[in-house]
Amino acid sequence: MSTLFKRTHMCGELTMEDVSKEVVLNGWVAKRRNLGGLIFVDLRDKTGIVQVTFDDTIKQEVFQLADSLRSEYVVGIKGTVRERSSKNPNLKTGDIEIIASDLVIYSEADTPPIYIKDDDNVDDNLRLKYRYLDLRKVKMQRNLTFRHKVTKTARDYFDSCGFTEVETPMLIKSTPEGARDYIVPSRVYPGSFYALPQSPQLFKQLLMVGGTDRYMQIVKCFRDEDLRADRQPEFTQIDLEMSFVDMDDVIEIQEGFLKKVFKDLMNIDIKTPFPRLTWDEAMERYGSDKPDTRFGFELKKLNDLVSSCDFKVFTDALAAGGDVRGICIDGGSEKFSRKDIDKLTDLTKSYGAKGLVWIRVLDGEFNSSVNKFFSQEQLSDIAKVFNAKAGDLIFIVSDRPKVVFDSLGFLRREVAKRMGLLDDNIYNLLWVVDFPLFEKDDETGELKAMHHPFTSPKLDQIDLLDTEPEFVKADAYDIVLNGVELGGGSIRIHDRNLQAKMFEVLGLSKEECDEKFGFLIEAFKYGAPPHGGLAYGLDRLVMLLLGESSIRETMAFPKNQNAQCMVSEAPAPVDKVQLEELGISIK
């Protein structure tokens, strides 16, 4: 058992102000170099790397011990801080070094299967398999520390605003709405199951019924769904609920929180209040309910202009109740070749578009993929809608409205990315409000809740629930940053009769309502306050603030793209005895 050197400083925090100080450091050996009479060791801990020098003035046995060091050995070092003669401007501690006086090896290490450096370009699955090694990287430690600071800021801020942090249950009743639940079998009640929560929605509403007034929680949630870069089967929310509030009250509190996060953690002053776009305006202008407003390329509607044209693709789409819309790319004609346009067309097809019409605006003329169907004068009229100038490129999609919006919403951002217009140093925050209360299911055509069935309709539109429910707007709001939804919420239904009406419009029978949500409906009988809330995706918020491309970079032990934990090899079969205890057989 080696002697413990009691640490006095962290490696990455030493500066010129520490010169001449006696220090004790603990950490991992990042690199060792023997230059004969000098041994240089780069020592790393969670704060960074510092250079340690062993020279021939040190005890011979200590020098020999230093010469035995290899990468990832865990060591303790005593020494004196001095100014470096050859400084390293790429290192935070590059102005100083430690002249070692003593050394202890706590544990040796085999050659690691991955390099412990930020730019290693190793396969993601290998990184995740050896995540405990990957976490030693300075970047990963920075990310986890930043995440910690976001959650601390959240707790401090919401505490100062009168919120109480309350833990809600992890083992709940399955009420599948949208994504699939993860289910947990009960040993005590064979054939019955718990579910892991997709969100604490029902319980935080019960807390409002219980008089908690303002609730918050940093909470794990679970959804058994297909994965993407910004999704995981388990993720974390900053979850909030407030009593006796309207939308403006909720938004004001949240803007204060985000302003504090940006100022305290990034030293950026963001202007409040944030702009607000209605859902209709966001879709009309940007083709997305989470618009990126760092660049232009806004959608324009061409229905009236092309309603009597000779191009059957457009007229057929309009006859079927669809739309014809387009975007204009400033300077795009010179930046995108025909081959580039073909690739963009193929990408757009994954959003349902059958094709992409393009028009190059040249000096005094137009070249397009539909030249034989449109005269130069007609193409000029289309270009005028966009105020297009020579060198611009117009893209047009025609189909049912959802396909047109999805396709152009994707296309405008993809083009902006390829043109280098997505500046990570710009933070455009905005609210999208007045969502539709319902949307039609693509497969069945039946109405379903766009958010969830507890979202309140606009109070002046309640009468429409009986006659034209598809036109009812929700008292809902999403907070968007640079084209990504950071969080979403709504004012909830607190009147049990209105909640019953909502279930009725959704086609849920009284029996189904009692089965799925009976305990909430029961609670409403005893006095529910007006209430509303919001939940942020913590992983996603941290990802965006750090400029990362995946939430995996902000989580300690994430799953891979197949929902597997590469470290523990979960999911895995369980012992037959366990299954028998649960009354389960594998089919």
C-alpha positions as CSV (number, residue, x, y, z in Angstrom):
1,M,0.0,0.0,0.0
2,S,1.6,3.2,-1.2
3,T,1.9,6.4,1.0
4,L,-0.7,9.0,0.1
5,F,0.7,12.4,-0.9
6,K,-2.0,14.9,0.4
7,R,-2.8,17.2,-2.6
8,T,-2.3,20.9,-2.3
9,H,-3.2,22.0,-5.8
10,M,-4.9,20.8,-9.0
11,C,-2.7,20.4,-12.1
12,G,-4.5,22.7,-14.5
13,E,-4.9,25.6,-12.0
14,L,-1.3,26.5,-11.4
15,T,-0.1,29.9,-12.7
16,M,2.8,32.3,-12.5
17,E,1.4,33.5,-9.2
18,D,2.4,30.1,-7.7
19,V,6.1,30.3,-8.7
20,S,8.4,29.3,-5.8
21,K,5.5,27.5,-4.0
22,E,6.0,24.0,-2.6
23,V,3.1,21.9,-4.1
24,V,1.8,18.3,-4.0
25,L,0.0,17.0,-7.1
26,N,-1.9,13.8,-7.8
27,G,-2.9,12.5,-11.2
28,W,-2.3,10.4,-14.3
29,V,0.8,10.4,-16.4
30,A,-0.1,11.7,-19.8
31,K,3.4,11.4,-21.3
32,R,7.0,10.7,-20.2
33,R,10.2,11.9,-22.0
34,N,13.7,10.9,-20.9
35,L,16.4,13.3,-22.2
36,G,19.3,11.7,-20.3
37,G,19.8,13.9,-17.3
38,L,16.2,15.2,-17.5
39,I,12.9,13.4,-17.3
40,F,9.8,15.3,-18.3
41,V,6.4,14.1,-17.2
42,D,3.1,15.6,-18.3
43,L,0.8,15.1,-15.3
44,R,-3.0,15.3,-15.8
45,D,-6.0,15.6,-13.6
46,K,-9.6,16.8,-14.2
47,T,-8.4,20.4,-14.5
48,G,-5.7,20.0,-17.1
49,I,-2.0,19.1,-17.6
50,V,1.2,20.5,-16.1
51,Q,4.8,19.6,-16.9
52,V,6.8,18.0,-14.1
53,T,10.7,17.9,-14.4
54,F,12.9,15.4,-12.7
55,D,16.6,16.4,-12.9
56,D,19.9,14.9,-11.6
57,T,19.7,16.9,-8.3
58,I,16.9,14.6,-7.1
59,K,17.6,11.3,-5.2
60,Q,18.8,8.6,-7.5
61,E,16.0,6.2,-6.4
62,V,13.3,8.8,-7.2
63,F,14.9,9.6,-10.6
64,Q,14.9,5.8,-11.4
65,L,11.3,5.6,-10.3
66,A,10.4,8.5,-12.6
67,D,12.2,6.7,-15.4
68,S,9.9,3.7,-14.9
69,L,6.7,5.8,-15.4
70,R,4.4,4.9,-18.3
71,S,1.2,6.5,-19.7
72,E,-1.7,6.4,-17.3
73,Y,0.3,5.4,-14.3
74,V,-1.4,7.1,-11.3
75,V,1.1,9.0,-9.2
76,G,1.7,11.6,-6.5
77,I,4.4,14.2,-6.9
78,K,6.0,16.8,-4.6
79,G,7.9,19.7,-6.0
80,T,8.4,23.4,-6.5
81,V,6.7,25.6,-9.1
82,R,9.1,27.6,-11.3
83,E,8.8,29.6,-14.5
84,R,9.5,27.6,-17.6
85,S,12.5,28.7,-19.8
86,S,10.7,27.3,-22.9
87,K,7.0,28.2,-22.6
88,N,4.2,26.4,-24.2
89,P,1.4,28.8,-25.4
90,N,-0.9,25.9,-26.2
91,L,-1.1,24.8,-22.6
92,K,-3.0,26.6,-19.9
93,T,-0.1,26.0,-17.5
94,G,2.5,26.5,-20.2
95,D,4.3,29.3,-18.4
96,I,5.3,27.2,-15.4
97,E,6.6,23.7,-14.5
98,I,7.1,21.7,-11.4
99,I,10.7,20.7,-10.3
100,A,10.0,17.4,-8.6
101,S,11.5,16.5,-5.2
102,D,9.6,13.2,-4.6
103,L,7.4,10.7,-6.3
104,V,5.0,7.9,-5.4
105,I,3.3,5.4,-7.7
106,Y,-0.2,4.6,-6.6
107,S,-0.9,2.2,-9.4
108,E,0.6,1.0,-12.7
109,A,-1.4,0.8,-15.9
110,D,-1.4,-1.4,-19.0
111,T,-1.2,0.3,-22.4
112,P,-4.7,1.8,-22.8
113,P,-6.8,0.7,-25.8
114,I,-7.5,4.3,-26.7
115,Y,-5.4,7.4,-26.7
116,I,-6.2,9.8,-23.8
117,K,-6.3,13.0,-25.9
118,D,-9.2,15.1,-27.2
119,D,-8.5,14.7,-30.9
120,D,-7.9,11.0,-31.0
121,N,-10.6,10.3,-33.7
122,V,-11.3,6.9,-32.2
123,D,-14.5,4.9,-33.1
124,D,-17.4,6.0,-31.0
125,N,-18.2,2.4,-29.8
126,L,-14.6,2.0,-28.7
127,R,-14.8,5.3,-26.8
128,L,-18.0,4.2,-25.1
129,K,-16.7,0.7,-24.3
130,Y,-13.7,2.3,-22.5
131,R,-15.7,5.3,-21.3
132,Y,-13.8,5.4,-18.0
133,L,-10.6,6.1,-20.0
134,D,-12.4,8.5,-22.4
135,L,-13.6,10.5,-19.4
136,R,-10.0,11.3,-18.5
137,K,-9.8,13.6,-21.5
138,V,-9.6,17.2,-20.6
139,K,-12.6,17.9,-22.9
140,M,-14.8,15.3,-21.2
141,Q,-14.0,16.6,-17.8
142,R,-14.7,20.1,-18.9
143,N,-18.1,19.0,-20.3
144,L,-19.1,17.2,-17.1
145,T,-18.0,20.1,-15.0
146,F,-20.0,22.5,-17.2
147,R,-23.1,20.3,-16.9
148,H,-22.7,20.3,-13.1
149,K,-22.6,24.1,-13.1
150,V,-25.8,24.3,-15.2
151,T,-27.6,22.1,-12.8
152,K,-26.2,24.1,-9.8
153,T,-27.3,27.3,-11.5
154,A,-30.8,25.9,-12.1
155,R,-31.2,24.8,-8.4
156,D,-29.9,28.1,-7.1
157,Y,-32.0,30.2,-9.4
158,F,-35.3,28.4,-9.0
159,D,-34.8,28.2,-5.3
160,S,-34.5,32.0,-5.3
161,C,-37.8,32.1,-7.2
162,G,-39.6,30.1,-4.6
163,F,-39.4,26.6,-6.2
164,T,-39.2,23.5,-4.1
165,E,-37.3,20.5,-5.5
166,V,-39.4,17.4,-5.1
167,E,-38.5,13.8,-6.3
168,T,-41.3,12.0,-8.1
169,P,-41.5,8.2,-8.5
170,M,-39.4,6.2,-10.9
171,L,-41.7,3.2,-10.8
172,I,-45.1,4.3,-12.1
173,K,-48.1,3.1,-14.0
174,S,-47.7,2.7,-17.8
175,T,-49.7,5.4,-19.6
176,P,-48.2,5.1,-23.1
177,E,-48.6,8.4,-24.9
178,G,-46.3,8.8,-28.0
179,A,-43.1,6.9,-27.3
180,R,-43.0,3.4,-25.9
181,D,-42.5,2.9,-22.2
182,Y,-39.8,0.9,-20.6
183,I,-41.6,-1.6,-18.4
184,V,-40.5,-3.3,-15.2
185,P,-42.1,-6.5,-14.0
186,S,-43.4,-6.8,-10.5
187,R,-42.3,-9.9,-8.4
188,V,-45.0,-9.2,-5.8
189,Y,-47.8,-8.9,-8.3
190,P,-47.1,-11.5,-11.0
191,G,-48.3,-10.4,-14.5
192,S,-48.3,-6.7,-13.5
193,F,-45.7,-4.1,-14.5
194,Y,-44.4,-0.7,-13.5
195,A,-43.2,1.7,-16.2
196,L,-40.2,4.0,-16.1
197,P,-41.5,7.6,-16.5
198,Q,-41.3,9.3,-19.9
199,S,-41.7,12.5,-17.9
200,P,-43.0,13.4,-14.4
201,Q,-46.0,15.1,-16.0
202,L,-48.9,13.6,-14.0
203,F,-47.1,13.7,-10.7
204,K,-46.0,17.3,-11.0
205,Q,-49.6,18.2,-11.7
206,L,-50.6,16.3,-8.6
207,L,-48.0,18.3,-6.7
208,M,-49.8,21.5,-7.8
209,V,-53.1,19.9,-6.5
210,G,-51.2,19.2,-3.3
211,G,-50.3,22.9,-2.8
212,T,-46.6,22.7,-3.6
213,D,-47.1,25.9,-5.6
214,R,-43.7,25.9,-7.4
215,Y,-41.9,22.6,-8.1
216,M,-38.7,21.8,-9.8
217,Q,-36.6,18.6,-10.3
218,I,-33.5,17.5,-12.1
219,V,-35.0,14.2,-13.2
220,K,-34.2,11.1,-15.3
221,C,-36.7,10.2,-18.0
222,F,-37.0,7.2,-20.2
223,R,-38.3,6.6,-23.7
224,D,-38.0,3.4,-25.7
225,E,-37.6,5.1,-29.1
226,D,-35.3,5.2,-32.1
227,L,-32.1,7.1,-31.4
228,R,-30.4,10.2,-33.0
229,A,-27.5,12.4,-32.1
230,D,-29.6,14.3,-29.7
231,R,-31.6,11.4,-28.2
232,Q,-30.9,8.7,-25.7
233,P,-33.2,6.0,-24.1
234,E,-32.5,7.7,-20.7
235,F,-32.1,11.5,-20.5
236,T,-32.4,14.3,-18.0
237,Q,-34.9,17.1,-17.7
238,I,-34.9,20.3,-15.7
239,D,-38.6,19.9,-14.9
240,L,-40.8,22.7,-13.6
241,E,-44.4,23.5,-12.6
242,M,-46.1,26.6,-11.2
243,S,-49.5,27.3,-9.7
244,F,-51.7,30.4,-10.4
245,V,-49.8,31.4,-13.5
246,D,-50.4,32.2,-17.2
247,M,-48.1,31.8,-20.1
248,D,-46.4,35.2,-19.6
249,D,-45.5,34.3,-16.0
250,V,-43.9,31.0,-17.0
251,I,-41.9,32.7,-19.8
252,E,-40.7,35.5,-17.6
253,I,-39.2,33.1,-15.1
254,Q,-37.6,31.0,-17.8
255,E,-36.0,34.0,-19.5
256,G,-34.5,35.0,-16.2
257,F,-33.0,31.5,-15.8
258,L,-31.5,31.4,-19.3
259,K,-30.1,34.9,-18.9
260,K,-28.4,33.8,-15.7
261,V,-27.0,30.6,-17.3
262,F,-25.5,32.6,-20.2
263,K,-24.1,35.3,-18.0
264,D,-22.7,33.2,-15.1
265,L,-21.4,30.3,-17.2
266,M,-20.4,31.9,-20.5
267,N,-20.1,35.6,-19.7
268,I,-22.6,36.4,-22.5
269,D,-25.3,39.0,-22.0
270,I,-28.5,37.9,-23.8
271,K,-31.3,40.4,-24.4
272,T,-34.7,39.7,-22.9
273,P,-37.5,39.4,-23.5
274,F,-36.9,36.9,-26.3
275,P,-38.8,37.3,-29.6
276,R,-42.1,35.3,-29.9
277,L,-43.3,33.6,-33.1
278,T,-46.7,32.0,-33.4
279,W,-46.6,28.4,-34.6
280,D,-48.3,29.5,-37.8
281,E,-45.7,32.2,-38.5
282,A,-42.8,29.9,-37.7
283,M,-44.1,27.4,-40.2
284,E,-44.9,29.9,-42.9
285,R,-41.5,31.7,-42.7
286,Y,-39.2,28.9,-41.7
287,G,-40.9,25.6,-42.4
288,S,-40.2,24.5,-38.8
289,D,-41.7,24.9,-35.3
290,K,-38.1,25.2,-34.1
291,P,-36.7,27.8,-36.5
292,D,-33.1,28.8,-36.8
293,T,-33.1,32.6,-37.3
294,R,-29.3,33.1,-37.7
295,F,-29.7,33.4,-41.5
296,G,-32.5,34.2,-44.0
297,F,-33.7,31.9,-46.8
298,E,-37.3,32.3,-45.6
299,L,-40.1,30.4,-47.3
300,K,-42.4,32.1,-49.8
301,K,-45.8,30.8,-50.9
302,L,-46.3,30.5,-54.7
303,N,-49.8,29.0,-54.9
304,D,-51.5,31.9,-56.6
305,L,-48.6,32.5,-59.0
306,V,-48.4,28.9,-60.4
307,S,-52.1,27.9,-60.1
308,S,-52.6,28.0,-63.9
309,C,-49.1,27.1,-65.1
310,D,-48.3,24.3,-67.5
311,F,-46.3,22.3,-64.9
312,K,-48.6,19.4,-63.9
313,V,-46.5,18.7,-60.7
314,F,-47.5,22.1,-59.3
315,T,-51.1,22.1,-60.4
316,D,-51.7,18.5,-59.2
317,A,-50.4,19.4,-55.8
318,L,-52.6,22.4,-55.5
319,A,-55.6,20.5,-56.8
320,A,-55.0,17.9,-53.9
321,G,-55.1,20.7,-51.3
322,G,-51.3,21.0,-51.2
323,D,-48.9,23.9,-51.4
324,V,-46.1,25.2,-53.6
325,R,-43.4,27.0,-51.7
326,G,-39.8,27.9,-52.1
327,I,-36.6,29.5,-50.6
328,C,-34.1,31.8,-52.2
329,I,-30.4,31.2,-51.5
330,D,-28.3,34.4,-51.6
331,G,-25.4,33.8,-54.0
332,G,-26.4,30.1,-54.2
333,S,-26.2,29.9,-58.0
334,E,-22.4,30.2,-57.8
335,K,-21.9,28.0,-54.8
336,F,-24.0,24.9,-55.8
337,S,-23.2,22.9,-58.9
338,R,-25.7,20.6,-60.6
339,K,-24.1,17.7,-58.8
340,D,-24.6,19.5,-55.4
341,I,-28.2,20.2,-56.2
342,D,-28.8,16.5,-57.1
343,K,-27.4,15.5,-53.7
344,L,-29.6,18.1,-51.9
345,T,-32.6,16.7,-53.9
346,D,-31.9,13.2,-52.6
347,L,-31.6,14.4,-49.0
348,T,-34.9,16.3,-49.3
349,K,-36.7,13.2,-50.5
350,S,-36.2,11.6,-47.1
351,Y,-38.6,14.3,-45.8
352,G,-41.3,13.1,-48.3
353,A,-40.6,15.5,-51.2
354,K,-40.8,13.8,-54.6
355,G,-38.3,16.2,-56.1
356,L,-36.9,19.7,-56.1
357,V,-37.4,22.4,-58.6
358,W,-34.5,24.8,-59.0
359,I,-34.1,28.2,-60.7
360,R,-30.7,29.9,-61.2
361,V,-31.0,33.6,-61.4
362,L,-28.5,34.8,-64.0
363,D,-27.7,38.2,-65.3
364,G,-30.8,39.1,-67.3
365,E,-32.1,35.5,-67.7
366,F,-33.1,32.4,-65.8
367,N,-32.0,28.8,-66.1
368,S,-34.1,26.1,-64.3
369,S,-35.0,22.5,-64.1
370,V,-38.5,23.4,-65.5
371,N,-37.4,25.6,-68.4
372,K,-39.7,23.8,-70.9
373,F,-42.8,24.5,-68.7
374,F,-42.2,28.1,-67.8
375,S,-41.3,31.2,-69.9
376,Q,-38.6,33.6,-68.9
377,E,-41.3,36.0,-67.9
378,Q,-43.0,33.5,-65.6
379,L,-39.6,32.6,-64.0
380,S,-39.0,36.3,-63.6
381,D,-42.3,36.7,-61.8
382,I,-41.4,33.8,-59.4
383,A,-38.0,35.5,-58.8
384,K,-39.7,38.7,-57.9
385,V,-41.5,37.0,-55.0
386,F,-38.1,36.3,-53.4
387,N,-36.6,39.7,-54.5
388,A,-34.0,37.4,-56.1
389,K,-30.9,39.0,-57.8
390,A,-28.3,37.7,-60.2
391,G,-26.3,34.9,-58.6
392,D,-29.2,33.6,-56.4
393,L,-30.6,30.1,-56.4
394,I,-34.3,29.3,-55.8
395,F,-35.5,25.9,-54.6
396,I,-39.2,25.0,-54.8
397,V,-41.2,22.0,-53.4
398,S,-44.8,21.1,-54.0
399,D,-46.8,18.6,-52.0
400,R,-49.1,18.4,-49.0
401,P,-48.3,21.2,-46.6
402,K,-46.5,19.0,-44.0
403,V,-44.1,17.6,-46.6
404,V,-43.4,21.1,-48.1
405,F,-42.7,22.5,-44.6
406,D,-40.5,19.6,-43.5
407,S,-38.6,19.5,-46.8
408,L,-37.9,23.2,-47.0
409,G,-37.3,23.6,-43.3
410,F,-34.6,20.9,-43.6
411,L,-33.2,22.3,-46.8
412,R,-32.7,25.9,-45.7
413,R,-30.7,24.8,-42.7
414,E,-28.7,22.2,-44.7
415,V,-27.8,24.8,-47.3
416,A,-26.8,27.3,-44.5
417,K,-24.6,24.7,-42.9
418,R,-22.8,24.0,-46.2
419,M,-22.4,27.7,-46.7
420,G,-20.8,28.2,-43.3
421,L,-23.7,30.4,-42.0
422,L,-24.3,28.5,-38.8
423,D,-22.2,30.6,-36.4
424,D,-21.9,28.9,-33.1
425,N,-21.0,32.2,-31.4
426,I,-24.5,33.5,-32.2
427,Y,-27.3,32.5,-29.8
428,N,-30.7,33.3,-31.2
429,L,-33.3,32.4,-28.6
430,L,-37.0,32.7,-29.3
431,W,-40.4,31.4,-28.1
432,V,-42.8,29.6,-30.4
433,V,-46.3,30.0,-29.1
434,D,-49.9,29.2,-30.0
435,F,-49.4,25.7,-31.3
436,P,-52.3,23.7,-32.7
437,L,-53.9,21.7,-29.8
438,F,-54.4,18.7,-32.1
439,E,-52.7,17.2,-35.1
440,K,-53.8,14.4,-37.4
441,D,-52.1,11.0,-37.1
442,D,-50.3,10.3,-40.4
443,E,-51.5,6.7,-40.5
444,T,-55.0,6.8,-39.1
445,G,-56.0,10.4,-39.9
446,E,-57.4,10.7,-36.3
447,L,-56.8,13.6,-34.1
448,K,-54.1,13.3,-31.4
449,A,-52.7,15.8,-28.9
450,M,-49.8,17.7,-30.4
451,H,-48.2,18.0,-27.0
452,H,-50.2,15.9,-24.4
453,P,-53.8,15.6,-23.5
454,F,-53.4,17.8,-20.4
455,T,-52.5,21.0,-22.4
456,S,-55.1,23.7,-22.1
457,P,-56.8,25.1,-25.2
458,K,-56.9,28.9,-25.6
459,L,-59.8,29.8,-23.4
460,D,-61.5,31.9,-26.1
461,Q,-61.6,28.8,-28.4
462,I,-63.1,26.2,-26.1
463,D,-66.4,26.3,-28.0
464,L,-64.5,25.1,-31.1
465,L,-63.8,21.8,-29.4
466,D,-67.4,20.7,-30.3
467,T,-67.4,22.0,-33.9
468,E,-63.9,22.5,-35.4
469,P,-61.4,21.0,-32.9
470,E,-58.6,20.9,-35.6
471,F,-58.5,24.8,-35.5
472,V,-58.2,25.1,-31.7
473,K,-54.9,26.6,-30.5
474,A,-53.1,25.4,-27.4
475,D,-51.8,27.5,-24.6
476,A,-48.4,26.0,-25.3
477,Y,-44.9,27.4,-25.7
478,D,-41.5,26.0,-26.8
479,I,-38.1,27.7,-26.2
480,V,-35.8,27.4,-29.2
481,L,-32.1,28.1,-29.6
482,N,-30.5,28.1,-33.1
483,G,-33.0,25.7,-34.6
484,V,-33.1,23.3,-31.7
485,E,-35.9,22.9,-29.1
486,L,-34.4,23.5,-25.7
487,G,-37.6,22.9,-23.8
488,G,-41.4,23.0,-24.0
489,G,-44.4,23.5,-21.8
490,S,-48.0,24.6,-21.6
491,I,-50.7,25.9,-19.3
492,R,-52.5,22.7,-18.1
493,I,-56.2,21.9,-17.9
494,H,-57.3,22.3,-14.3
495,D,-61.1,22.0,-14.9
496,R,-62.2,18.4,-14.8
497,N,-65.1,19.0,-17.2
498,L,-62.7,20.6,-19.7
499,Q,-60.3,17.6,-19.2
500,A,-63.2,15.2,-19.9
501,K,-64.0,17.2,-23.1
502,M,-60.4,16.9,-24.2
503,F,-60.4,13.2,-23.7
504,E,-63.7,13.0,-25.6
505,V,-62.3,14.8,-28.6
506,L,-59.3,12.4,-28.6
507,G,-61.8,9.5,-28.8
508,L,-60.9,8.1,-25.4
509,S,-63.8,6.4,-23.6
510,K,-64.6,7.0,-20.0
511,E,-63.2,3.5,-19.2
512,E,-59.9,4.3,-21.0
513,C,-59.6,7.6,-19.2
514,D,-60.2,5.9,-15.9
515,E,-57.7,3.2,-16.7
516,K,-54.9,5.5,-17.9
517,F,-55.4,8.7,-15.9
518,G,-58.0,7.9,-13.2
519,F,-55.8,9.0,-10.3
520,L,-55.3,12.5,-11.9
521,I,-59.0,12.9,-12.7
522,E,-59.8,11.8,-9.1
523,A,-57.4,14.4,-7.7
524,F,-59.1,17.2,-9.8
525,K,-62.4,16.5,-7.9
526,Y,-60.8,18.0,-4.8
527,G,-59.7,21.4,-6.1
528,A,-57.0,22.0,-8.7
529,P,-55.3,25.4,-9.1
530,P,-54.6,26.9,-12.5
531,H,-51.1,25.7,-13.3
532,G,-48.5,25.4,-16.0
533,G,-44.9,24.5,-16.5
534,L,-42.0,23.6,-18.7
535,A,-39.3,21.1,-19.0
536,Y,-35.8,21.6,-20.5
537,G,-33.7,18.8,-22.0
538,L,-30.6,19.2,-19.8
539,D,-28.4,17.1,-22.0
540,R,-29.4,19.1,-25.1
541,L,-29.0,22.4,-23.4
542,V,-25.5,21.6,-22.3
543,M,-24.7,20.2,-25.8
544,L,-25.7,23.5,-27.5
545,L,-23.9,25.7,-25.0
546,L,-20.7,23.7,-25.4
547,G,-21.0,23.6,-29.2
548,E,-21.0,19.7,-29.3
549,S,-22.8,17.8,-32.0
550,S,-24.2,15.0,-29.8
551,I,-25.6,14.7,-26.3
552,R,-23.4,11.7,-25.8
553,E,-20.6,14.3,-25.3
554,T,-22.4,15.7,-22.2
555,M,-23.2,12.5,-20.4
556,A,-20.9,10.3,-18.3
557,F,-22.1,6.9,-19.5
558,P,-24.4,7.2,-22.5
559,K,-25.8,4.4,-24.6
560,N,-24.7,3.9,-28.2
561,Q,-26.9,4.3,-31.3
562,N,-28.4,0.8,-30.6
563,A,-29.3,1.7,-27.0
564,Q,-26.5,-0.4,-25.6
565,C,-24.3,0.4,-22.6
566,M,-20.9,-0.6,-24.0
567,V,-19.3,-0.5,-20.5
568,S,-21.7,-2.8,-18.7
569,E,-23.0,-4.6,-21.8
570,A,-26.6,-3.8,-21.0
571,P,-29.1,-4.9,-22.0
572,A,-28.2,-8.5,-21.2
573,P,-30.1,-11.8,-20.4
574,V,-30.9,-12.4,-16.8
575,D,-30.7,-15.5,-14.7
576,K,-33.5,-18.1,-15.3
577,V,-34.2,-18.1,-11.5
578,Q,-35.0,-14.3,-11.7
579,L,-37.4,-14.9,-14.6
580,E,-39.2,-17.7,-12.7
581,E,-39.5,-15.4,-9.6
582,L,-41.2,-12.9,-11.9
583,G,-43.4,-15.4,-13.6
584,I,-41.9,-14.6,-17.0
585,S,-40.9,-16.9,-19.8
586,I,-39.0,-15.8,-22.9
587,K,-40.8,-16.5,-26.1
